[in-house]
Amino acid sequence: GKLGAVVWGSASRNGFLAKSFAIARRRLHIPSPGPDDPDPFKLGENSAFQSALENAGFRGVRIESVEALAAFASTHEALLFQQEAVGELVRLLAAASDLERSDAWEEIEAALHAFENNKGFIGPGVLLVGSGLKNGEDLS
């Protein structure tokens, strides 16, 4: 079969999300993820995505880096996006008390202001788009 998949690039290339994860981990005293822990940026490091696809038996693996700006009208809209759509961040903060969670979201929103200008919120980001073939498929 054919596979196409998209993952976040490295944390260093997705600052607006990485900063939020760093704040959540620091506030909740959660260490940086280990090799077997969930991490939205894990496959974006070095050649991890390509290795994962090849180790799963895909051949002809191609990985392309794509700029993916997160554009919102305001920092508050960017925060709402993170609160509603960034599942791993929401999961991390779910373990906190209501007060801890509220304080963390406030700090995250304050940090996100660094990405706002007179045109709105622009969070630089990179996605990796991967493809590969398995079980005798040809490349066409």
N, C-alpha and C positions, 0 to 999 in steps of 0.2 A: 504494500500500500504506500501511499504518499502521505507525507506529514508536512504541515506548515504550522509553526508556533511562534508566538511573540512573548518575550520576557523583558523585564526591566534590565537596563544596562547596570553597570556598577554603581554603587552608592555615590562615588565621587563624581559621577556624571549625571546624577539625579538629585541635586542638592535640596530642592524644595521638599522632597519626600524623605530623603536621608536625614535631614535636620529634625524632622518631626519624630522619626524613629529614635534618633539619639536622645531627644528630650524625654520621650516616654520611657526609654530604658533607664536613663539616669534618674528620673524622678521615682521610678518604681524599683530601683536597685536591681535591675535585670542585667546580667552580663551580656556582652556582645554574643551573638549566636555562634555556637560551635558548628563543626562540619555536618552534624546530623540534625541541627535545629532548623525550624522554619526561618527563612530570610528572603524577602522579596528580591534582593539583589544578588543572591547566591550564584545564579547562572550567568550573571553579567560580569563576573570576575574572570580575567584572563581568558582561557579557552574552555571554561567549564560547560557552557551550553553545547559547543561542538562535541566535547568529550562525552557528555551525557547522551546525546543523540547517537553518536558512534557506538558507545557502550551498550545502547539499547538495540543495536543491530541495524541501524540505518546506514546507508552508503550514499555517496555523492552529497554529503552534507554541505550545505552552504549557510553561512551566517552573514547577515548584513546589518550594519549599524545605521539606525534611522533617527534623525533628530526629531524629538517629540516635545514641543513646547506645550506646557500646560498654561493655557490662557483663560483667565477669568476676568470678569468686570471689576472685581475687588478681592482683597485679601480674605474678607469674610466668605465670599463664594468659594475660594480655594479651600478654606477651612471646612466648609460644609461638604465639599467633595471628599476631603480626607475622612470626615466623620461618617459619611454614607457609603463610600465606595472603596476605601482602602482597608480591606478586611483584616489583614494581619495587624495593622495599627490599632484598629478597633478591638481586636482580640487581645492584644497586649494590655490595653487600657481597661478592658472589662474586669480584670483582676483587681483593679484599684477600688478604693472606697469612692463614694460619690464626690467627696471633697477633693481627694487626690486626683480623680479623673477631671473634675472641673478645673482645678489648678493647672493640670498638665495641658488641657486644651487651651487655656488662656495663654500659657507660655508659648505653645506652638503657634497660636495666632500672632502673638507679638513677634516671634521669630520670622514668620512668613511675610511680615511687612517689608522685609528687606528685598522682596521680589516685586514690590508694587512701585509703579511710577505713574506719571500723569496719563498714561494710556491704559492703566489697569494693572492686573497681576500677570506677570510672565515668569513662569517657573521653567528654567531650562531642564531638559531631560533627554535621555537617549533610550530607545528601545532596540532590542536585538530581534531580528526576524530570521528564523531558522527554517530550513526545509531539508528533507531527505527522503530516500526511497528504501523500501524494504520488500523482501520476498519476490525478487525477480522483476519488478517494475522497471521500465526504461526511463531515461531522463526526459523524454519528449512529452 
